[in-house]
Amino acid sequence: MMNIGLLGFGVVGGGVAALAAERDDVRVSRVLLRRPKEGVPEGTATYDINDILNDPSIDTVVEVMGGLHPALSLIHISEPTRL
């Protein structure tokens, strides 16, 4: 099972979560949000990127925020942790 952390939960992030929910080999473990949002899988919401970066159970981080900021900043923050 691959555990993923989503950075964002808009149209694309919601679609990724929906696809993952249909599969047995992928699970959304955490979702980074800027503010509360309906439809986020229960128990996965966080407002701190470190909750995703420091979670050893997360195999892959997927950036689905759209736009340049804050997505680019979060990617730069995560590089030393995930490379």
C-alpha positions as CSV (number, residue, x, y, z in Angstrom):
1,M,0.0,0.0,0.0
2,M,1.3,3.4,-1.0
3,N,0.5,6.2,1.5
4,I,0.3,9.7,0.0
5,G,0.2,13.2,1.4
6,L,-1.6,15.7,-0.7
7,L,-0.6,19.3,-0.7
8,G,-4.0,20.9,-1.5
9,F,-7.5,19.7,-1.9
10,G,-9.2,21.7,-4.7
11,V,-10.5,20.2,-7.9
12,V,-7.3,18.2,-8.7
13,G,-6.6,17.2,-5.1
14,G,-10.2,16.1,-4.7
15,G,-9.9,14.0,-7.9
16,V,-6.7,12.4,-6.7
17,A,-8.4,11.5,-3.4
18,A,-11.4,10.1,-5.2
19,L,-9.2,7.9,-7.4
20,A,-7.2,6.7,-4.4
21,A,-10.5,5.8,-2.6
22,E,-11.3,3.4,-5.5
23,R,-8.0,1.6,-5.2
24,D,-6.7,-1.0,-2.7
25,D,-3.1,-0.1,-3.2
26,V,-3.1,3.7,-2.6
27,R,-4.3,5.6,0.4
28,V,-4.5,9.4,1.2
29,S,-2.9,9.6,4.6
30,R,-2.7,13.4,5.1
31,V,-4.1,16.5,3.3
32,L,-2.5,19.9,3.7
33,L,-5.1,22.7,3.8
34,R,-5.0,26.4,4.1
35,R,-8.5,26.5,5.7
36,P,-11.1,23.9,6.6
37,K,-12.8,22.3,3.6
38,E,-15.7,19.9,3.1
39,G,-15.0,16.5,1.5
40,V,-11.6,16.0,3.0
41,P,-11.2,12.3,4.0
42,E,-11.9,12.1,7.7
43,G,-8.8,12.3,10.0
44,T,-6.5,13.4,7.2
45,A,-6.6,17.2,7.4
46,T,-3.6,19.2,8.6
47,Y,-2.6,22.8,8.4
48,D,1.1,22.2,9.0
49,I,3.4,20.9,6.2
50,N,5.6,19.3,8.9
51,D,2.8,16.8,9.7
52,I,3.3,15.4,6.3
53,L,7.1,15.7,5.9
54,N,7.8,14.1,9.3
55,D,5.3,11.3,8.9
56,P,7.4,8.2,8.2
57,S,4.4,6.3,6.9
58,I,3.9,8.7,3.9
59,D,5.6,7.3,0.9
60,T,4.9,10.0,-1.7
61,V,4.0,13.7,-1.4
62,V,1.7,15.0,-4.2
63,E,1.5,18.8,-4.8
64,V,-1.9,19.6,-6.2
65,M,-2.3,23.2,-5.0
66,G,-2.2,25.0,-8.3
67,G,-0.4,28.3,-8.8
68,L,3.1,29.2,-8.0
69,H,2.7,30.2,-4.3
70,P,2.7,28.7,-1.8
71,A,3.3,25.5,-3.7
72,L,6.9,26.3,-4.8
73,S,7.8,27.4,-1.2
74,L,6.5,24.1,0.2
75,I,8.4,22.1,-2.4
76,H,11.6,23.9,-1.5
77,I,10.9,23.2,2.2
78,S,10.3,19.5,1.5
79,E,13.4,18.8,-0.6
80,P,15.9,18.1,2.1
81,T,13.4,15.9,3.9
82,R,12.3,13.7,1.0
83,L,15.4,13.5,-1.3
